[in-house]
Amino acid sequence: MTVPITILGQNQYGKAENRVVKITRDGATHRIKDLNVSVALSGDLDDVHYSGSNANVLPTDTTKNTVFAFAKEHGIDSAEQFGMALARHFVDETEPIRTARIRIEEYAWERIATPEGEAPHSFVRQGRETRTAQITYDGTGFQVLTGLKGLTVLNSTDSEFWGYIKDRYTTLKEDYDRILATDVSAVWRHEWSGRDGEEAPEWQSSYESVREIMLGAFARTYSLSLQQTLYRMGAEVIEGRPELAEIRFAMPNKHHFKVDLEPFGVKNETADGAVYIAADRPYGLIEATVLRDGAEALIPLDLTNL
């Protein structure tokens, strides 16, 4: 008898990147929710991998249809609420499925301003960050991760970088007044799991508050390193939002280098307003998790890295 030398490891399947736009009409005034929804299901799926039997497989086309039907039947109050409804449905209604993970990106729109006021049904895409959510349900409770990516911030002063290790390959000069800029990607985990009947957080206000705290911490921190700034942003979020247990960041250092204008007889001094070149790559990439004391780190490392 041939002894197998391979076994099936972790697996999941689903329909990725379902673009859902839901318009809610309240008379002449409309509201818009614009989501990118990805579904991943796991459970009793060994046979489909070993023998090709689809007996336990809910088609990915069905998961796609469910996303659009739920948008109409349940509406979209928030990315978190919508993802929770989907995840619970797939696990509770499809016996072979044990766990459902829903990842959502939300794209923000705002009403177009006119001389007569805000247009009731005309919108422009906001040039702000993309909101994200990941909801995982295992039949007993939820894990809800909220986040954002592409939050571009810059301090034009109050940042230094010096005192670092120098070896024979080091050419970077110490800088006592530099630009600090980054694109913030962050994911934060809610303590709430839905297991004990506790009322769910107010997802929208929680998100807006976390964003405001992060921006305030970035602006207030006199930075000696991007790591220091990252930690202060995370610490203030955890201190200010008791419903959160941890937050993870990935923050590329968007380097700005002073242009050498000496060949043209021009001094390019920081004190009187220098000219910089914005370098898009390579870049330093700073990643870290900030935890409430006693909390367990549960946010996957690959959710924020670039």
C-alpha positions as protocol buffer text, in pm:
chain_id: "A"
residue {
  index: 1
  type: MET
  ca { x: 0 y: 0 z: 0 }
}
residue {
  index: 2
  type: THR
  ca { x: 127 y: 344 z: -92 }
}
residue {
  index: 3
  type: VAL
  ca { x: 170 y: 570 z: 209 }
}
residue {
  index: 4
  type: PRO
  ca { x: 74 y: 931 z: 128 }
}
residue {
  index: 5
  type: ILE
  ca { x: 352 y: 1181 z: 177 }
}
residue {
  index: 6
  type: THR
  ca { x: 136 y: 1492 z: 164 }
}
residue {
  index: 7
  type: ILE
  ca { x: -161 y: 1619 z: 363 }
}
residue {
  index: 8
  type: LEU
  ca { x: -390 y: 1918 z: 314 }
}
residue {
  index: 9
  type: GLY
  ca { x: -312 y: 2227 z: 518 }
}
residue {
  index: 10
  type: GLN
  ca { x: -509 y: 2543 z: 586 }
}
residue {
  index: 11
  type: ASN
  ca { x: -745 y: 2627 z: 303 }
}
residue {
  index: 12
  type: GLN
  ca { x: -1024 y: 2864 z: 216 }
}
residue {
  index: 13
  type: TYR
  ca { x: -1216 y: 2978 z: -88 }
}
residue {
  index: 14
  type: GLY
  ca { x: -1466 y: 3243 z: -189 }
}
residue {
  index: 15
  type: LYS
  ca { x: -1539 y: 3529 z: -427 }
}
residue {
  index: 16
  type: ALA
  ca { x: -1302 y: 3825 z: -404 }
}
residue {
  index: 17
  type: GLU
  ca { x: -1354 y: 4193 z: -479 }
}
residue {
  index: 18
  type: ASN
  ca { x: -1729 y: 4220 z: -527 }
}
residue {
  index: 19
  type: ARG
  ca { x: -1788 y: 4590 z: -601 }
}
residue {
  index: 20
  type: VAL
  ca { x: -2115 y: 4688 z: -437 }
}
residue {
  index: 21
  type: VAL
  ca { x: -2271 y: 5034 z: -465 }
}
residue {
  index: 22
  type: LYS
  ca { x: -2588 y: 5082 z: -256 }
}
residue {
  index: 23
  type: ILE
  ca { x: -2800 y: 5393 z: -300 }
}
residue {
  index: 24
  type: THR
  ca { x: -3045 y: 5473 z: -22 }
}
residue {
  index: 25
  type: ARG
  ca { x: -3317 y: 5720 z: -119 }
}
residue {
  index: 26
  type: ASP
  ca { x: -3490 y: 5937 z: 138 }
}
residue {
  index: 27
  type: GLY
  ca { x: -3708 y: 6139 z: -94 }
}
residue {
  index: 28
  type: ALA
  ca { x: -3486 y: 6364 z: -302 }
}
residue {
  index: 29
  type: THR
  ca { x: -3193 y: 6315 z: -64 }
}
residue {
  index: 30
  type: HIS
  ca { x: -2977 y: 6013 z: -138 }
}
residue {
  index: 31
  type: ARG
  ca { x: -2697 y: 5836 z: 49 }
}
residue {
  index: 32
  type: ILE
  ca { x: -2429 y: 5618 z: -107 }
}
residue {
  index: 33
  type: LYS
  ca { x: -2223 y: 5326 z: 22 }
}
residue {
  index: 34
  type: ASP
  ca { x: -1943 y: 5205 z: -207 }
}
residue {
  index: 35
  type: LEU
  ca { x: -1777 y: 4881 z: -97 }
}
residue {
  index: 36
  type: ASN
  ca { x: -1531 y: 4623 z: -225 }
}
residue {
  index: 37
  type: VAL
  ca { x: -1625 y: 4296 z: -52 }
}
residue {
  index: 38
  type: SER
  ca { x: -1421 y: 3973 z: -45 }
}
residue {
  index: 39
  type: VAL
  ca { x: -1557 y: 3649 z: 99 }
}
residue {
  index: 40
  type: ALA
  ca { x: -1341 y: 3358 z: 223 }
}
residue {
  index: 41
  type: LEU
  ca { x: -1497 y: 3037 z: 358 }
}
residue {
  index: 42
  type: SER
  ca { x: -1336 y: 2741 z: 533 }
}
residue {
  index: 43
  type: GLY
  ca { x: -1463 y: 2422 z: 693 }
}
residue {
  index: 44
  type: ASP
  ca { x: -1521 y: 2059 z: 593 }
}
residue {
  index: 45
  type: LEU
  ca { x: -1353 y: 2086 z: 256 }
}
residue {
  index: 46
  type: ASP
  ca { x: -1103 y: 1802 z: 249 }
}
residue {
  index: 47
  type: ASP
  ca { x: -1292 y: 1598 z: -13 }
}
residue {
  index: 48
  type: VAL
  ca { x: -1301 y: 1871 z: -274 }
}
residue {
  index: 49
  type: HIS
  ca { x: -921 y: 1891 z: -257 }
}
residue {
  index: 50
  type: TYR
  ca { x: -850 y: 1516 z: -241 }
}
residue {
  index: 51
  type: SER
  ca { x: -1113 y: 1379 z: -479 }
}
residue {
  index: 52
  type: GLY
  ca { x: -1274 y: 1677 z: -650 }
}
residue {
  index: 53
  type: SER
  ca { x: -1613 y: 1613 z: -488 }
}
residue {
  index: 54
  type: ASN
  ca { x: -1810 y: 1937 z: -467 }
}
residue {
  index: 55
  type: ALA
  ca { x: -2070 y: 1800 z: -224 }
}
residue {
  index: 56
  type: ASN
  ca { x: -1964 y: 2042 z: 50 }
}
residue {
  index: 57
  type: VAL
  ca { x: -1889 y: 2338 z: -177 }
}
residue {
  index: 58
  type: LEU
  ca { x: -2110 y: 2646 z: -188 }
}
residue {
  index: 59
  type: PRO
  ca { x: -2025 y: 2796 z: -530 }
}
residue {
  index: 60
  type: THR
  ca { x: -1828 y: 3117 z: -525 }
}
residue {
  index: 61
  type: ASP
  ca { x: -2090 y: 3257 z: -764 }
}
residue {
  index: 62
  type: THR
  ca { x: -2346 y: 3201 z: -487 }
}
residue {
  index: 63
  type: THR
  ca { x: -2134 y: 3396 z: -241 }
}
residue {
  index: 64
  type: LYS
  ca { x: -2119 y: 3681 z: -493 }
}
residue {
  index: 65
  type: ASN
  ca { x: -2497 y: 3678 z: -536 }
}
residue {
  index: 66
  type: THR
  ca { x: -2542 y: 3674 z: -159 }
}
residue {
  index: 67
  type: VAL
  ca { x: -2332 y: 3988 z: -118 }
}
residue {
  index: 68
  type: PHE
  ca { x: -2551 y: 4183 z: -360 }
}
residue {
  index: 69
  type: ALA
  ca { x: -2878 y: 4041 z: -226 }
}
residue {
  index: 70
  type: PHE
  ca { x: -2780 y: 4127 z: 133 }
}
residue {
  index: 71
  type: ALA
  ca { x: -2699 y: 4484 z: 28 }
}
residue {
  index: 72
  type: LYS
  ca { x: -3061 y: 4519 z: -82 }
}
residue {
  index: 73
  type: GLU
  ca { x: -3231 y: 4310 z: 187 }
}
residue {
  index: 74
  type: HIS
  ca { x: -3031 y: 4428 z: 489 }
}
residue {
  index: 75
  type: GLY
  ca { x: -2888 y: 4759 z: 371 }
}
residue {
  index: 76
  type: ILE
  ca { x: -2539 y: 4883 z: 455 }
}
residue {
  index: 77
  type: ASP
  ca { x: -2528 y: 5082 z: 776 }
}
residue {
  index: 78
  type: SER
  ca { x: -2155 y: 5023 z: 817 }
}
residue {
  index: 79
  type: ALA
  ca { x: -1888 y: 4796 z: 672 }
}
residue {
  index: 80
  type: GLU
  ca { x: -1872 y: 4611 z: 1003 }
}
residue {
  index: 81
  type: GLN
  ca { x: -2249 y: 4553 z: 1027 }
}
residue {
  index: 82
  type: PHE
  ca { x: -2267 y: 4435 z: 666 }
}
residue {
  index: 83
  type: GLY
  ca { x: -1971 y: 4200 z: 706 }
}
residue {
  index: 84
  type: MET
  ca { x: -2116 y: 4053 z: 1026 }
}
residue {
  index: 85
  type: ALA
  ca { x: -2449 y: 3976 z: 856 }
}
residue {
  index: 86
  type: LEU
  ca { x: -2272 y: 3802 z: 568 }
}
residue {
  index: 87
  type: ALA
  ca { x: -2034 y: 3603 z: 788 }
}
residue {
  index: 88
  type: ARG
  ca { x: -2312 y: 3480 z: 1015 }
}
residue {
  index: 89
  type: HIS
  ca { x: -2523 y: 3377 z: 714 }
}
residue {
  index: 90
  type: PHE
  ca { x: -2252 y: 3168 z: 549 }
}
residue {
  index: 91
  type: VAL
  ca { x: -2166 y: 2979 z: 869 }
}
residue {
  index: 92
  type: ASP
  ca { x: -2516 y: 2937 z: 1011 }
}
residue {
  index: 93
  type: GLU
  ca { x: -2687 y: 2846 z: 683 }
}
residue {
  index: 94
  type: THR
  ca { x: -2425 y: 2623 z: 516 }
}
residue {
  index: 95
  type: GLU
  ca { x: -2346 y: 2325 z: 739 }
}
residue {
  index: 96
  type: PRO
  ca { x: -2000 y: 2231 z: 598 }
}
residue {
  index: 97
  type: ILE
  ca { x: -1877 y: 2590 z: 642 }
}
residue {
  index: 98
  type: ARG
  ca { x: -1722 y: 2646 z: 985 }
}
residue {
  index: 99
  type: THR
  ca { x: -1564 y: 2990 z: 949 }
}
residue {
  index: 100
  type: ALA
  ca { x: -1633 y: 3289 z: 727 }
}
residue {
  index: 101
  type: ARG
  ca { x: -1401 y: 3585 z: 682 }
}
residue {
  index: 102
  type: ILE
  ca { x: -1529 y: 3899 z: 515 }
}
residue {
  index: 103
  type: ARG
  ca { x: -1286 y: 4170 z: 407 }
}
residue {
  index: 104
  type: ILE
  ca { x: -1424 y: 4507 z: 303 }
}
residue {
  index: 105
  type: GLU
  ca { x: -1281 y: 4827 z: 162 }
}
residue {
  index: 106
  type: GLU
  ca { x: -1506 y: 5133 z: 173 }
}
residue {
  index: 107
  type: TYR
  ca { x: -1466 y: 5428 z: -63 }
}
residue {
  index: 108
  type: ALA
  ca { x: -1598 y: 5760 z: 66 }
}
residue {
  index: 109
  type: TRP
  ca { x: -1817 y: 6004 z: -127 }
}
residue {
  index: 110
  type: GLU
  ca { x: -1936 y: 6349 z: -27 }
}
residue {
  index: 111
  type: ARG
  ca { x: -2214 y: 6565 z: -161 }
}
residue {
  index: 112
  type: ILE
  ca { x: -2121 y: 6825 z: -421 }
}
residue {
  index: 113
  type: ALA
  ca { x: -2152 y: 7178 z: -285 }
}
residue {
  index: 114
  type: THR
  ca { x: -2346 y: 7426 z: -498 }
}
residue {
  index: 115
  type: PRO
  ca { x: -2439 y: 7792 z: -444 }
}
residue {
  index: 116
  type: GLU
  ca { x: -2781 y: 7665 z: -331 }
}
residue {
  index: 117
  type: GLY
  ca { x: -2628 y: 7423 z: -79 }
}
residue {
  index: 118
  type: GLU
  ca { x: -2531 y: 7057 z: -87 }
}
residue {
  index: 119
  type: ALA
  ca { x: -2669 y: 6871 z: -386 }
}
residue {
  index: 120
  type: PRO
  ca { x: -2909 y: 6602 z: -261 }
}
residue {
  index: 121
  type: HIS
  ca { x: -2804 y: 6334 z: -509 }
}
residue {
  index: 122
  type: SER
  ca { x: -2477 y: 6447 z: -668 }
}
residue {
  index: 123
  type: PHE
  ca { x: -2150 y: 6321 z: -522 }
}
residue {
  index: 124
  type: VAL
  ca { x: -1772 y: 6354 z: -559 }
}
residue {
  index: 125
  type: ARG
  ca { x: -1525 y: 6090 z: -444 }
}
residue {
  index: 126
  type: GLN
  ca { x: -1335 y: 6208 z: -140 }
}
residue {
  index: 127
  type: GLY
  ca { x: -959 y: 6223 z: -172 }
}
residue {
  index: 128
  type: ARG
  ca { x: -912 y: 6064 z: 169 }
}
residue {
  index: 129
  type: GLU
  ca { x: -805 y: 5727 z: 300 }
}
residue {
  index: 130
  type: THR
  ca { x: -976 y: 5396 z: 226 }
}
residue {
  index: 131
  type: ARG
  ca { x: -1162 y: 5250 z: 521 }
}
residue {
  index: 132
  type: THR
  ca { x: -1122 y: 4874 z: 576 }
}
residue {
  index: 133
  type: ALA
  ca { x: -1291 y: 4606 z: 782 }
}
residue {
  index: 134
  type: GLN
  ca { x: -1236 y: 4234 z: 837 }
}
residue {
  index: 135
  type: ILE
  ca { x: -1506 y: 4031 z: 1009 }
}
residue {
  index: 136
  type: THR
  ca { x: -1448 y: 3666 z: 1103 }
}
residue {
  index: 137
  type: TYR
  ca { x: -1724 y: 3445 z: 1242 }
}
residue {
  index: 138
  type: ASP
  ca { x: -1679 y: 3086 z: 1363 }
}
residue {
  index: 139
  type: GLY
  ca { x: -2033 y: 3004 z: 1471 }
}
residue {
  index: 140
  type: THR
  ca { x: -1984 y: 3119 z: 1828 }
}
residue {
  index: 141
  type: GLY
  ca { x: -1843 y: 3471 z: 1809 }
}
residue {
  index: 142
  type: PHE
  ca { x: -1699 y: 3745 z: 1593 }
}
residue {
  index: 143
  type: GLN
  ca { x: -1357 y: 3900 z: 1556 }
}
residue {
  index: 144
  type: VAL
  ca { x: -1393 y: 4252 z: 1415 }
}
residue {
  index: 145
  type: LEU
  ca { x: -1092 y: 4434 z: 1274 }
}
residue {
  index: 146
  type: THR
  ca { x: -1141 y: 4790 z: 1152 }
}
residue {
  index: 147
  type: GLY
  ca { x: -875 y: 4986 z: 971 }
}
residue {
  index: 148
  type: LEU
  ca { x: -765 y: 5232 z: 709 }
}
residue {
  index: 149
  type: LYS
  ca { x: -500 y: 5265 z: 441 }
}
residue {
  index: 150
  type: GLY
  ca { x: -366 y: 5552 z: 234 }
}
residue {
  index: 151
  type: LEU
  ca { x: -396 y: 5814 z: 510 }
}
residue {
  index: 152
  type: THR
  ca { x: -121 y: 6047 z: 385 }
}
residue {
  index: 153
  type: VAL
  ca { x: 22 y: 6284 z: 648 }
}
residue {
  index: 154
  type: LEU
  ca { x: 322 y: 6517 z: 664 }
}
residue {
  index: 155
  type: ASN
  ca { x: 496 y: 6732 z: 924 }
}
residue {
  index: 156
  type: SER
  ca { x: 714 y: 6997 z: 761 }
}
residue {
  index: 157
  type: THR
  ca { x: 927 y: 7036 z: 1077 }
}
residue {
  index: 158
  type: ASP
  ca { x: 953 y: 6903 z: 1436 }
}
residue {
  index: 159
  type: SER
  ca { x: 1127 y: 6590 z: 1314 }
}
residue {
  index: 160
  type: GLU
  ca { x: 1490 y: 6482 z: 1354 }
}
residue {
  index: 161
  type: PHE
  ca { x: 1695 y: 6171 z: 1279 }
}
residue {
  index: 162
  type: TRP
  ca { x: 2040 y: 6129 z: 1430 }
}
residue {
  index: 163
  type: GLY
  ca { x: 2245 y: 5912 z: 1667 }
}
residue {
  index: 164
  type: TYR
  ca { x: 2200 y: 5596 z: 1461 }
}
residue {
  index: 165
  type: ILE
  ca { x: 2453 y: 5317 z: 1394 }
}
residue {
  index: 166
  type: LYS
  ca { x: 2714 y: 5410 z: 1136 }
}
residue {
  index: 167
  type: ASP
  ca { x: 2929 y: 5162 z: 950 }
}
residue {
  index: 168
  type: ARG
  ca { x: 3142 y: 5178 z: 636 }
}
residue {
  index: 169
  type: TYR
  ca { x: 2830 y: 5164 z: 416 }
}
residue {
  index: 170
  type: THR
  ca { x: 2652 y: 5452 z: 589 }
}
residue {
  index: 171
  type: THR
  ca { x: 2622 y: 5768 z: 379 }
}
residue {
  index: 172
  type: LEU
  ca { x: 2308 y: 5922 z: 531 }
}
residue {
  index: 173
  type: LYS
  ca { x: 2377 y: 6250 z: 709 }
}
residue {
  index: 174
  type: GLU
  ca { x: 2222 y: 6328 z: 1045 }
}
residue {
  index: 175
  type: ASP
  ca { x: 1925 y: 6562 z: 1016 }
}
residue {
  index: 176
  type: TYR
  ca { x: 1799 y: 6794 z: 1291 }
}
residue {
  index: 177
  type: ASP
  ca { x: 1510 y: 6949 z: 1099 }
}
residue {
  index: 178
  type: ARG
  ca { x: 1351 y: 6725 z: 842 }
}
residue {
  index: 179
  type: ILE
  ca { x: 1017 y: 6654 z: 675 }
}
residue {
  index: 180
  type: LEU
  ca { x: 836 y: 6354 z: 821 }
}
residue {
  index: 181
  type: ALA
  ca { x: 576 y: 6207 z: 584 }
}
residue {
  index: 182
  type: THR
  ca { x: 403 y: 5871 z: 561 }
}
residue {
  index: 183
  type: ASP
  ca { x: 101 y: 5682 z: 427 }
}
residue {
  index: 184
  type: VAL
  ca { x: -61 y: 5529 z: 734 }
}
residue {
  index: 185
  type: SER
  ca { x: -203 y: 5178 z: 711 }
}
residue {
  index: 186
  type: ALA
  ca { x: -357 y: 5064 z: 1038 }
}
residue {
  index: 187
  type: VAL
  ca { x: -581 y: 4785 z: 1167 }
}
residue {
  index: 188
  type: TRP
  ca { x: -737 y: 4784 z: 1513 }
}
residue {
  index: 189
  type: ARG
  ca { x: -915 y: 4505 z: 1699 }
}
residue {
  index: 190
  type: HIS
  ca { x: -1236 y: 4550 z: 1897 }
}
residue {
  index: 191
  type: GLU
  ca { x: -1275 y: 4370 z: 2230 }
}
residue {
  index: 192
  type: TRP
  ca { x: -1639 y: 4299 z: 2141 }
}
residue {
  index: 193
  type: SER
  ca { x: -1715 y: 3947 z: 2013 }
}
residue {
  index: 194
  type: GLY
  ca { x: -2095 y: 3928 z: 2032 }
}
residue {
  index: 195
  type: ARG
  ca { x: -2078 y: 3624 z: 2260 }
}
residue {
  index: 196
  type: ASP
  ca { x: -2210 y: 3771 z: 2584 }
}
residue {
  index: 197
  type: GLY
  ca { x: -2502 y: 3977 z: 2457 }
}
residue {
  index: 198
  type: GLU
  ca { x: -2307 y: 4300 z: 2493 }
}
residue {
  index: 199
  type: GLU
  ca { x: -2426 y: 4577 z: 2264 }
}
residue {
  index: 200
  type: ALA
  ca { x: -2207 y: 4620 z: 1957 }
}
residue {
  index: 201
  type: PRO
  ca { x: -1995 y: 4936 z: 1927 }
}
residue {
  index: 202
  type: GLU
  ca { x: -2117 y: 5227 z: 1720 }
}
residue {
  index: 203
  type: TRP
  ca { x: -1887 y: 5147 z: 1432 }
}
residue {
  index: 204
  type: GLN
  ca { x: -1894 y: 5480 z: 1248 }
}
residue {
  index: 205
  type: SER
  ca { x: -1830 y: 5704 z: 1548 }
}
residue {
  index: 206
  type: SER
  ca { x: -1558 y: 5466 z: 1674 }
}
residue {
  index: 207
  type: TYR
  ca { x: -1383 y: 5483 z: 1336 }
}
residue {
  index: 208
  type: GLU
  ca { x: -1400 y: 5861 z: 1316 }
}
residue {
  index: 209
  type: SER
  ca { x: -1266 y: 5894 z: 1671 }
}
residue {
  index: 210
  type: VAL
  ca { x: -971 y: 5660 z: 1607 }
}
residue {
  index: 211
  type: ARG
  ca { x: -883 y: 5853 z: 1292 }
}
residue {
  index: 212
  type: GLU
  ca { x: -901 y: 6186 z: 1479 }
}
residue {
  index: 213
  type: ILE
  ca { x: -682 y: 6055 z: 1763 }
}
residue {
  index: 214
  type: MET
  ca { x: -418 y: 5924 z: 1521 }
}
residue {
  index: 215
  type: LEU
  ca { x: -401 y: 6253 z: 1332 }
}
residue {
  index: 216
  type: GLY
  ca { x: -378 y: 6451 z: 1655 }
}
residue {
  index: 217
  type: ALA
  ca { x: -96 y: 6234 z: 1786 }
}
residue {
  index: 218
  type: PHE
  ca { x: 94 y: 6264 z: 1459 }
}
residue {
  index: 219
  type: ALA
  ca { x: 63 y: 6642 z: 1466 }
}
residue {
  index: 220
  type: ARG
  ca { x: 162 y: 6682 z: 1833 }
}
residue {
  index: 221
  type: THR
  ca { x: 458 y: 6443 z: 1850 }
}
residue {
  index: 222
  type: TYR
  ca { x: 803 y: 6599 z: 1816 }
}
residue {
  index: 223
  type: SER
  ca { x: 959 y: 6307 z: 1635 }
}
residue {
  index: 224
  type: LEU
  ca { x: 1308 y: 6167 z: 1676 }
}
residue {
  index: 225
  type: SER
  ca { x: 1211 y: 5861 z: 1471 }
}
residue {
  index: 226
  type: LEU
  ca { x: 908 y: 5739 z: 1277 }
}
residue {
  index: 227
  type: GLN
  ca { x: 894 y: 5449 z: 1525 }
}
residue {
  index: 228
  type: GLN
  ca { x: 841 y: 5697 z: 1809 }
}
residue {
  index: 229
  type: THR
  ca { x: 559 y: 5868 z: 1618 }
}
residue {
  index: 230
  type: LEU
  ca { x: 395 y: 5534 z: 1535 }
}
residue {
  index: 231
  type: TYR
  ca { x: 401 y: 5429 z: 1900 }
}
residue {
  index: 232
  type: ARG
  ca { x: 251 y: 5757 z: 2019 }
}
residue {
  index: 233
  type: MET
  ca { x: -29 y: 5728 z: 1763 }
}
residue {
  index: 234
  type: GLY
  ca { x: -108 y: 5375 z: 1876 }
}
residue {
  index: 235
  type: ALA
  ca { x: -78 y: 5450 z: 2246 }
}
residue {
  index: 236
  type: GLU
  ca { x: -318 y: 5744 z: 2226 }
}
residue {
  index: 237
  type: VAL
  ca { x: -570 y: 5533 z: 2034 }
}
residue {
  index: 238
  type: ILE
  ca { x: -562 y: 5254 z: 2294 }
}
residue {
  index: 239
  type: GLU
  ca { x: -574 y: 5503 z: 2582 }
}
residue {
  index: 240
  type: GLY
  ca { x: -861 y: 5695 z: 2424 }
}
residue {
  index: 241
  type: ARG
  ca { x: -1080 y: 5407 z: 2303 }
}
residue {
  index: 242
  type: PRO
  ca { x: -1155 y: 5150 z: 2577 }
}
residue {
  index: 243
  type: GLU
  ca { x: -1333 y: 4920 z: 2328 }
}
residue {
  index: 244
  type: LEU
  ca { x: -1003 y: 4848 z: 2151 }
}
residue {
  index: 245
  type: ALA
  ca { x: -740 y: 4591 z: 2251 }
}
residue {
  index: 246
  type: GLU
  ca { x: -467 y: 4639 z: 1992 }
}
residue {
  index: 247
  type: ILE
  ca { x: -371 y: 4837 z: 1684 }
}
residue {
  index: 248
  type: ARG
  ca { x: -116 y: 4749 z: 1418 }
}
residue {
  index: 249
  type: PHE
  ca { x: 55 y: 4996 z: 1183 }
}
residue {
  index: 250
  type: ALA
  ca { x: 256 y: 4984 z: 863 }
}
residue {
  index: 251
  type: MET
  ca { x: 407 y: 5326 z: 788 }
}
residue {
  index: 252
  type: PRO
  ca { x: 646 y: 5384 z: 499 }
}
residue {
  index: 253
  type: ASN
  ca { x: 887 y: 5671 z: 545 }
}
residue {
  index: 254
  type: LYS
  ca { x: 810 y: 5893 z: 245 }
}
residue {
  index: 255
  type: HIS
  ca { x: 1155 y: 6044 z: 214 }
}
residue {
  index: 256
  type: HIS
  ca { x: 1202 y: 6410 z: 122 }
}
residue {
  index: 257
  type: PHE
  ca { x: 1562 y: 6504 z: 42 }
}
residue {
  index: 258
  type: LYS
  ca { x: 1691 y: 6860 z: 11 }
}
residue {
  index: 259
  type: VAL
  ca { x: 1794 y: 6934 z: -346 }
}
residue {
  index: 260
  type: ASP
  ca { x: 2159 y: 7028 z: -395 }
}
residue {
  index: 261
  type: LEU
  ca { x: 2140 y: 7373 z: -551 }
}
residue {
  index: 262
  type: GLU
  ca { x: 2507 y: 7465 z: -485 }
}
residue {
  index: 263
  type: PRO
  ca { x: 2606 y: 7405 z: -850 }
}
residue {
  index: 264
  type: PHE
  ca { x: 2378 y: 7698 z: -938 }
}
residue {
  index: 265
  type: GLY
  ca { x: 2513 y: 7924 z: -666 }
}
residue {
  index: 266
  type: VAL
  ca { x: 2191 y: 7891 z: -465 }
}
residue {
  index: 267
  type: LYS
  ca { x: 2178 y: 7800 z: -96 }
}
residue {
  index: 268
  type: ASN
  ca { x: 1898 y: 7562 z: -3 }
}
residue {
  index: 269
  type: GLU
  ca { x: 1860 y: 7617 z: 370 }
}
residue {
  index: 270
  type: THR
  ca { x: 1592 y: 7460 z: 588 }
}
residue {
  index: 271
  type: ALA
  ca { x: 1550 y: 7768 z: 805 }
}
residue {
  index: 272
  type: ASP
  ca { x: 1423 y: 7989 z: 522 }
}
residue {
  index: 273
  type: GLY
  ca { x: 1216 y: 7722 z: 348 }
}
residue {
  index: 274
  type: ALA
  ca { x: 1406 y: 7459 z: 153 }
}
residue {
  index: 275
  type: VAL
  ca { x: 1321 y: 7282 z: -171 }
}
residue {
  index: 276
  type: TYR
  ca { x: 1297 y: 6903 z: -155 }
}
residue {
  index: 277
  type: ILE
  ca { x: 1270 y: 6613 z: -392 }
}
residue {
  index: 278
  type: ALA
  ca { x: 1004 y: 6360 z: -293 }
}
residue {
  index: 279
  type: ALA
  ca { x: 1150 y: 6013 z: -347 }
}
residue {
  index: 280
  type: ASP
  ca { x: 889 y: 5744 z: -402 }
}
residue {
  index: 281
  type: ARG
  ca { x: 1123 y: 5442 z: -367 }
}
residue {
  index: 282
  type: PRO
  ca { x: 1303 y: 5280 z: -205 }
}
residue {
  index: 283
  type: TYR
  ca { x: 1158 y: 5372 z: 132 }
}
residue {
  index: 284
  type: GLY
  ca { x: 1194 y: 5273 z: 492 }
}
residue {
  index: 285
  type: LEU
  ca { x: 898 y: 5067 z: 616 }
}
residue {
  index: 286
  type: ILE
  ca { x: 811 y: 5081 z: 985 }
}
residue {
  index: 287
  type: GLU
  ca { x: 569 y: 4823 z: 1130 }
}
residue {
  index: 288
  type: ALA
  ca { x: 458 y: 4763 z: 1487 }
}
residue {
  index: 289
  type: THR
  ca { x: 165 y: 4661 z: 1706 }
}
residue {
  index: 290
  type: VAL
  ca { x: 57 y: 4858 z: 2012 }
}
residue {
  index: 291
  type: LEU
  ca { x: -137 y: 4658 z: 2272 }
}
residue {
  index: 292
  type: ARG
  ca { x: -343 y: 4729 z: 2579 }
}
residue {
  index: 293
  type: ASP
  ca { x: -146 y: 4588 z: 2873 }
}
residue {
  index: 294
  type: GLY
  ca { x: -249 y: 4225 z: 2916 }
}
residue {
  index: 295
  type: ALA
  ca { x: -404 y: 4191 z: 2569 }
}
residue {
  index: 296
  type: GLU
  ca { x: -300 y: 3917 z: 2327 }
}
residue {
  index: 297
  type: ALA
  ca { x: -168 y: 4012 z: 1983 }
}
residue {
  index: 298
  type: LEU
  ca { x: -425 y: 3865 z: 1741 }
}
residue {
  index: 299
  type: ILE
  ca { x: -402 y: 4092 z: 1436 }
}
residue {
  index: 300
  type: PRO
  ca { x: -227 y: 3900 z: 1155 }
}
residue {
  index: 301
  type: LEU
  ca { x: 104 y: 4058 z: 1060 }
}
residue {
  index: 302
  type: ASP
  ca { x: 26 y: 4046 z: 689 }
}
residue {
  index: 303
  type: LEU
  ca { x: -281 y: 4270 z: 715 }
}
residue {
  index: 304
  type: THR
  ca { x: -82 y: 4592 z: 713 }
}
residue {
  index: 305
  type: ASN
  ca { x: 254 y: 4523 z: 556 }
}
residue {
  index: 306
  type: LEU
  ca { x: 331 y: 4649 z: 206 }
}
